[in-house]
Amino acid sequence: MLLDVVYNHLGPEGAYLHAIAPEAFSTSHRTPWGAAFNLDGPGAGPVREFLIHNALYWIEEFHFDGLRLDAAHAIIDDSPKHLLQELGERVRASAPGRPIHLILENEENQASRLARRSDGSPRWYTAQWNDDVHHGLHAAASGESQGYYADYIDDTAKLGRALAEGFAFQGEVMPYRGTPRGEPSCALPPAAFVAFIQNHDQIGNRAFGDRLAAVAAPAAMRAVAATYLLLPQIPMLFMGEEWAAAQPFPFFCDFGGELAEAVRAGRRAEFARFPEFRDPAMRQRIPDPTADSTFASAKLAWGDIERQPHAGWLDWYRRILDIRHREIVPRLASIPTGGHWRVLGAGAVVVRWPCGADELVLAANLSARAATGFPTARGCVF
């Protein structure tokens, strides 16, 4: 059991630290969501201890198995030792011999945060959510090319690199943002990356919160799901994904008064730059994040798992996960680094990982067209 923790900012409502301890916030840094914590200025010591002890609190007092650090790239710290490094060291030192999983969400793809010791154990952080795998698989399944998907659509090389080495961007300029992104990641084991095709951000940040199954054909869904579930990276399922839940997951919140109106207007304004929402009438269709009905629409209909096509999807996911448990998991410890990939055609790629005296091979065609050049099947094929 992991806890999601936010150490980059405080929320806009119900936070009183600004009033009682303004020195806790930086005068030189800001985050996209407001004031940044003072981690490197005068008086930063108590602030750093406050955040580190919060992490220790959950591990020591509540015995969580680990933490997922939200938007670690927005934890701004110019100190000689970054808060992320100190926090990782302190948490690991607090529980010797106990497997603590520290997971990052980090837009900057800093492979150095995921460094391993000589015995293969994490020095600081266990793994990172791998947005590059998500973006590549989502673009392949949906055909969408807006926003950051434009950097992944019809780019099988990026997909192959993300599947094999973890990050698609390893220091190159990412056109969508116009700046370099990432660090070389091929020396890391696949288990340093968490792969997924849906999560709360990637669905909730869509205008209507529509899931991948709503925009991709069933065959495409099976192809990308099988790819990431049988990848030696660590798979993460989003609630209801395993039975192709039909309910959306729109952005919702519980603010009141002027803040609620500001969030409502801001939510619709952020989509104004998309062609399909240039018409104000279309933007008004975007669900009101403060409405009870928006929250209610996200609730799973658990009875659907007894009905088709959801029951069929659930059976399919169970079979794929059984294969993973039997064939992939026992081999993870013998895959110390990233693999090697080769593009066979648009959407078609082969990835190989040395696996002790053996080899793990992933052959995937994520296009609607037939592809040739795949290796001859041998060994255990599934």
QUIGIKA-V78594 format. One record per backbone hydrogen bond with DSSP energy under -1.0 kcal/mol. NH is the residue of the N-H (numbers start at 1). CO is the residue of the C=O. Records with the same first field share a line. If there is no record, write none. Layout:
NH: CO + CO
This chain:
3: 66
5: 68
20: 16
21: 17
24: 21
25: 22
26: 36
31: 34
34: 31
36: 29
38: 24
39: 37
44: 41
48: 44
49: 45
50: 46
51: 47
52: 48
53: 49
54: 50
55: 51
56: 52
57: 53
58: 54
59: 55
60: 56
61: 57
64: 58
65: 1
67: 101
68: 3
69: 103
70: 5
72: 105
74: 71
75: 72
76: 74
86: 82
87: 83
88: 84
89: 85
90: 86
91: 87
92: 88
93: 89
94: 90
98: 95
100: 98
101: 65
103: 67
104: 127
105: 69
109: 106
111: 109
113: 110
114: 111
115: 112
117: 121
120: 117
123: 115
125: 113
126: 102
127: 102
128: 192
129: 104
130: 194
131: 129
134: 130
135: 131
136: 132
137: 133
138: 134
139: 135
140: 136
141: 137
142: 138
143: 139
149: 146
150: 147
151: 148
152: 149
153: 149
155: 152
159: 155
160: 156
161: 157
162: 158
163: 159
164: 160
165: 161
166: 162
171: 181
174: 179
177: 174
178: 174
181: 172
182: 108
183: 109
188: 185
192: 189
193: 190
194: 128
195: 234
203: 199
204: 200
205: 201
206: 203
214: 211
215: 212
216: 212
221: 217
222: 218
223: 219
224: 220
225: 221
226: 222
227: 223
228: 224
229: 225
230: 226
234: 193
236: 195
241: 238
243: 240
244: 241
245: 240
249: 209
253: 289
260: 256
261: 257
262: 258
263: 259
264: 260
265: 261
266: 262
267: 263
268: 264
269: 265
270: 266
272: 269
274: 271
277: 274
278: 275
282: 279
283: 279
284: 280
285: 282
286: 283
291: 288
295: 291
296: 292
297: 293
298: 295
299: 296
302: 300
304: 301
305: 302
306: 303
307: 304
311: 307
313: 309
314: 310
315: 311
316: 312
317: 313
318: 314
319: 315
320: 316
321: 317
322: 318
323: 319
324: 320
325: 321
326: 322
327: 323
328: 324
329: 324
331: 328
332: 329
334: 331
335: 332
338: 186
339: 164
340: 352
342: 350
344: 348
345: 348
348: 345
349: 364
350: 342
351: 362
352: 340
353: 360
355: 358
358: 355
360: 353
362: 351
364: 349
366: 347
